[in-house]
Amino acid sequence: MNRYSSIPITTTPQSPKPRYINVKYPLIFLDPQDIYVYTAQGDRYDILAQSFYSDSTLWWIINRANPAQDSNSIFPTVGTQIRIPAPSNVSTIISQYETLNRTS
């Protein structure tokens, strides 16, 4: 699985080397239906996304919903409580993400 496959690539005459376009993430608001879990050894955002959303590519939703965690890591800190945004909100979050990252 290439987690970068959906990120657009750009080049310019001044910079012909292909570069990824910066990704913009939507705000993920608190919801009473959010799920809270304590992380254990071996937990990763992609595995949690597969468990809760049946789609490991949605790892970024859980990562971004927990700003106290290292956003550059796929591993949440062991033993901390993290928020899993409600599965019922995932389609709205994805729609907002797509709107923010529309390239045309």
LUMFI-488406 format. One line per 4 residues: for each residue x, z, y of N, C-alpha, C, CB. Coordinates in nm, 2 decimals. Each point is the difference from the previous one (the first is absolute). Glycine has a CB too. Layout:
BEGIN
X Z Y X Z Y X Z Y X Z Y  ... .
This chain:
BEGIN
0.08 0.00 -0.12 -0.08 0.00 0.12 0.09 0.00 0.12 -0.19 0.12 -0.12  0.17 -0.21 0.21 0.07 -0.01 0.13 -0.09 0.05 0.11 0.14 -0.19 -0.08  -0.11 0.32 0.13 -0.09 0.06 0.10 0.02 -0.07 0.13 0.01 0.21 -0.12  0.08 -0.30 0.14 0.02 -0.07 0.13 -0.06 -0.14 -0.01 0.21 0.13 0.04 .
-0.27 -0.17 -0.14 -0.05 -0.14 -0.02 -0.11 -0.03 0.10 0.06 0.01 -0.24  -0.14 0.09 0.29 -0.11 -0.03 0.09 0.05 0.01 0.15 -0.16 0.08 -0.18  0.28 -0.05 0.21 0.05 0.02 0.13 0.05 -0.14 0.05 0.06 0.24 -0.04  -0.12 -0.29 0.15 0.04 -0.13 0.05 0.15 0.00 0.04 -0.23 -0.04 0.08 .
0.29 -0.08 -0.09 0.14 -0.02 0.04 0.00 -0.10 0.11 0.09 0.05 -0.23  0.00 -0.03 0.33 0.01 -0.09 0.11 0.15 -0.04 0.03 -0.20 0.11 0.10  0.21 -0.22 -0.04 0.13 -0.05 0.05 -0.02 -0.06 0.14 0.08 -0.05 -0.23  0.02 0.05 0.31 0.00 -0.06 0.13 0.12 -0.09 0.02 -0.13 0.20 0.10 .
0.13 -0.29 0.00 0.12 -0.08 0.02 0.12 0.09 0.04 -0.15 -0.19 0.07  0.13 0.30 0.00 0.10 0.09 0.04 0.05 0.08 -0.12 -0.09 0.01 0.23  0.00 0.01 -0.33 0.04 0.08 -0.11 -0.06 -0.06 -0.13 0.00 0.21 0.14  0.08 -0.31 -0.19 -0.05 -0.08 -0.12 -0.01 0.08 -0.13 0.09 -0.20 0.11 .
-0.02 0.32 -0.12 -0.01 0.08 -0.12 -0.14 0.05 -0.02 0.25 0.06 0.03  -0.31 -0.08 -0.14 -0.13 0.06 -0.03 -0.01 0.15 0.02 -0.05 -0.19 -0.16  -0.05 0.24 0.23 -0.02 0.14 0.02 -0.14 0.04 -0.02 0.19 0.00 0.17  -0.21 0.12 -0.22 -0.14 0.05 -0.02 -0.05 0.04 0.13 0.05 0.09 -0.23 .
-0.18 -0.12 0.25 -0.07 0.04 0.12 -0.04 0.15 -0.01 -0.09 -0.23 0.04  0.11 0.31 0.06 -0.04 0.14 0.00 -0.14 0.02 -0.04 0.17 0.05 0.17  -0.19 0.04 -0.26 -0.14 0.03 -0.05 -0.06 0.11 0.09 0.06 -0.07 -0.24  -0.19 0.05 0.27 -0.07 0.10 0.08 -0.10 0.07 -0.10 0.03 -0.13 0.23 .
-0.04 0.26 -0.22 -0.09 0.07 -0.09 -0.11 0.06 0.08 0.19 0.06 -0.16  -0.31 -0.06 0.11 -0.11 0.06 0.07 0.01 0.16 0.00 -0.15 -0.20 -0.05  0.08 0.26 0.14 -0.02 0.15 -0.01 -0.09 0.03 -0.11 0.04 0.03 0.25  -0.01 0.07 -0.33 -0.08 0.04 -0.11 -0.06 0.13 0.03 0.14 -0.13 -0.17 .
-0.27 0.13 0.21 -0.06 0.13 0.05 -0.04 0.09 -0.12 -0.08 -0.13 0.20  0.07 0.26 -0.17 -0.05 0.09 -0.10 -0.14 -0.02 -0.03 0.16 0.17 0.09  -0.20 -0.15 -0.21 -0.13 -0.01 -0.05 -0.03 0.11 -0.09 0.01 -0.25 0.02  -0.13 0.31 -0.02 -0.04 0.11 -0.09 0.02 -0.04 -0.15 -0.16 0.09 0.18 .
0.15 -0.21 -0.21 0.01 -0.05 -0.14 0.15 -0.02 -0.04 -0.23 -0.10 0.02  0.33 0.12 0.07 0.14 -0.02 -0.04 0.03 0.10 -0.12 0.06 -0.07 0.24  0.04 0.03 -0.32 0.04 0.08 -0.11 0.14 0.06 0.03 -0.14 -0.14 -0.16  0.16 0.27 0.13 0.12 0.06 0.02 0.06 0.04 -0.13 -0.07 0.09 0.23 .
0.20 -0.12 -0.25 0.07 0.03 -0.12 0.14 0.06 0.03 -0.12 -0.18 -0.12  0.17 0.26 0.03 0.13 0.05 0.01 0.09 -0.09 -0.09 -0.08 0.24 0.04  0.19 -0.28 0.02 0.09 -0.09 -0.07 0.08 0.07 -0.10 0.01 -0.15 0.20  0.03 0.07 -0.31 0.08 0.05 -0.11 0.12 -0.09 -0.01 -0.20 0.10 -0.12 .
0.30 -0.05 0.04 0.12 -0.08 -0.03 -0.05 -0.14 -0.06 0.14 0.21 -0.03  -0.09 -0.32 0.08 -0.03 -0.13 -0.05 -0.11 -0.07 0.07 0.08 0.08 -0.21  -0.15 -0.01 0.30 -0.11 -0.07 0.08 0.07 -0.10 0.09 -0.15 0.20 -0.01  0.08 -0.31 0.02 0.04 -0.11 0.10 -0.13 -0.05 0.06 0.21 -0.06 -0.13 .
-0.20 0.01 0.25 -0.12 -0.05 0.07 -0.06 -0.12 -0.08 0.10 0.07 0.22  -0.03 -0.15 -0.28 -0.06 -0.12 -0.07 -0.07 0.05 -0.12 0.18 -0.15 0.08  -0.13 0.25 -0.15 -0.07 0.06 -0.12 -0.12 0.07 0.04 0.22 0.02 -0.12  -0.22 0.05 0.23 -0.12 0.07 0.05 -0.10 -0.10 0.04 0.14 0.19 0.08 .
-0.10 -0.30 -0.01 -0.10 -0.10 0.04 -0.06 -0.07 -0.12 0.13 -0.04 0.21  -0.05 0.02 -0.32 -0.06 -0.05 -0.12 -0.10 0.09 -0.06 0.21 -0.12 -0.04  -0.18 0.25 0.04 -0.09 0.10 -0.05 -0.13 0.01 0.08 0.20 0.13 -0.09  -0.19 -0.13 0.22 -0.12 0.03 0.08 -0.07 -0.13 0.05 0.11 0.21 0.07 .
-0.04 -0.32 -0.06 -0.06 -0.12 0.05 0.00 -0.12 -0.10 0.07 0.08 0.23  -0.01 -0.06 -0.34 0.02 -0.10 -0.11 0.08 -0.12 0.06 -0.21 0.07 -0.11  0.30 -0.04 0.20 0.08 -0.11 0.06 0.13 0.06 0.06 -0.21 -0.14 0.06  0.32 0.12 -0.13 0.12 0.06 0.05 0.06 -0.06 0.13 0.05 0.04 -0.24 .
-0.10 -0.16 0.28 0.05 -0.05 0.13 -0.06 0.07 0.12 0.02 -0.22 -0.12  -0.11 0.31 0.10 -0.06 0.07 0.11 0.07 0.13 0.02 -0.22 -0.10 -0.05  0.35 0.11 0.00 0.08 0.12 0.02 0.01 0.04 0.15 0.13 -0.06 -0.21  -0.12 -0.04 0.29 0.02 0.03 0.15 -0.11 0.08 0.06 0.13 -0.21 0.01 .
-0.25 0.20 -0.06 -0.12 0.07 0.05 0.03 0.15 -0.01 -0.16 -0.18 -0.06  0.20 0.22 -0.06 0.03 0.15 -0.03 0.13 0.04 0.08 -0.11 -0.02 -0.23  0.21 -0.07 0.24 0.12 0.03 0.07 -0.03 0.02 0.15 0.13 -0.13 -0.16  -0.21 0.05 0.22 -0.03 0.00 0.14 -0.10 0.11 0.04 0.04 -0.24 0.01 .
-0.12 0.29 -0.11 -0.09 0.11 0.02 0.07 0.13 0.01 -0.18 -0.13 -0.12  0.31 0.13 0.08 0.07 0.13 0.00 0.13 -0.01 0.09 -0.09 0.04 -0.24  0.07 -0.04 0.37 0.11 -0.02 0.09 0.11 0.11 -0.01 -0.16 -0.11 0.15  0.13 0.22 -0.21 0.11 0.10 -0.01 0.10 -0.03 -0.11 -0.16 0.17 0.08 .
0.12 -0.27 -0.17 0.09 -0.05 -0.10 0.09 -0.10 0.05 -0.17 0.05 -0.17  0.28 -0.08 0.10 0.09 -0.11 0.04 -0.06 -0.13 -0.03 0.20 0.15 -0.05  -0.23 -0.22 0.16 -0.07 -0.13 -0.02 0.09 -0.11 -0.06 -0.14 0.06 0.20  0.27 -0.03 -0.21 0.10 -0.10 -0.06 0.02 0.02 -0.15 0.11 -0.01 0.23 .
-0.19 0.10 -0.28 0.02 0.04 -0.15 -0.13 -0.03 -0.07 0.18 0.17 0.06  -0.16 -0.21 -0.19 -0.12 -0.01 -0.08 -0.03 0.13 -0.08 0.04 -0.24 -0.02  0.04 0.34 0.05 -0.02 0.13 -0.07 -0.04 0.11 0.10 0.17 -0.06 -0.17  -0.29 0.11 0.15 -0.04 0.12 0.09 0.08 0.12 -0.04 -0.23 -0.09 0.03 .
0.25 0.18 0.06 0.07 0.12 -0.03 -0.07 0.08 -0.11 0.09 0.01 0.24  -0.02 0.03 -0.34 -0.05 0.07 -0.11 -0.06 0.14 0.04 0.16 -0.12 -0.16  -0.28 0.15 0.12 -0.06 0.13 0.03 -0.07 0.01 0.13 0.18 0.09 -0.13  -0.19 -0.20 0.20 -0.08 0.00 0.13 -0.14 -0.06 -0.03 0.21 -0.02 0.13 .
-0.30 0.06 -0.04 -0.14 -0.05 -0.01 0.00 -0.13 0.08 -0.10 0.23 -0.03  0.05 -0.33 -0.03 -0.02 -0.13 0.08 -0.14 -0.04 -0.01 0.23 -0.07 -0.05  -0.27 -0.01 0.15 -0.14 -0.05 0.01 -0.01 -0.14 -0.06 -0.03 0.13 0.21  -0.07 -0.15 -0.29 -0.03 -0.13 -0.06 -0.13 -0.05 0.08 0.11 0.05 -0.24 .
-0.10 -0.15 0.33 -0.12 -0.04 0.06 -0.11 -0.04 -0.10 0.14 -0.08 0.20  -0.26 0.11 -0.16 -0.12 -0.02 -0.09 0.00 -0.15 -0.05 -0.13 0.19 0.12  0.11 -0.21 -0.25 -0.01 -0.13 -0.05 -0.10 -0.09 0.07 0.08 0.09 -0.22  -0.19 -0.02 0.27 -0.11 -0.07 0.06 0.05 -0.06 0.14 -0.17 0.15 -0.12 .
0.28 -0.11 0.17 0.05 -0.04 0.13 0.10 -0.11 -0.01 -0.05 0.22 0.09  0.10 -0.25 -0.21 0.11 -0.09 -0.02 -0.03 -0.14 0.06 0.07 0.13 -0.21  -0.18 -0.18 0.18 -0.03 -0.14 0.05 0.00 -0.01 0.15 -0.14 -0.03 -0.20  0.10 0.14 0.27 0.00 0.00 0.15 0.15 0.01 0.04 -0.23 0.11 0.01 .
0.31 -0.03 -0.07 0.14 0.01 0.03 0.07 -0.13 -0.02 0.00 0.24 -0.06  -0.02 -0.31 -0.05 0.06 -0.13 -0.03 -0.05 -0.10 0.11 0.01 0.05 -0.25  -0.13 -0.05 0.29 -0.05 -0.09 0.10 0.07 0.02 0.13 -0.22 -0.01 -0.12  0.24 0.13 0.16 0.07 0.04 0.12 0.14 -0.05 0.00 -0.15 0.20 0.03 .
0.22 -0.18 -0.15 0.13 -0.04 -0.02 0.02 -0.15 0.02 0.03 0.19 -0.16  -0.13 -0.27 0.10 0.01 -0.14 0.00 -0.02 -0.05 0.15 -0.09 -0.01 -0.24  0.00 0.07 0.31 -0.03 -0.03 0.14 0.13 0.02 0.08 -0.24 0.06 -0.02  0.31 0.05 0.00 0.12 0.04 0.08 0.11 -0.10 -0.03 -0.07 0.24 0.00 .
0.08 -0.29 -0.12 0.11 -0.08 -0.04 -0.03 -0.15 -0.01 0.08 0.19 -0.12  -0.19 -0.23 0.18 -0.04 -0.15 0.00 0.11 -0.07 0.08 -0.25 0.05 -0.02  0.30 -0.16 -0.04 0.11 -0.07 0.07 -0.05 -0.12 0.07 0.15 0.08 -0.18  -0.27 -0.12 0.16 -0.04 -0.12 0.07 -0.09 0.03 0.12 0.01 -0.12 -0.21 .
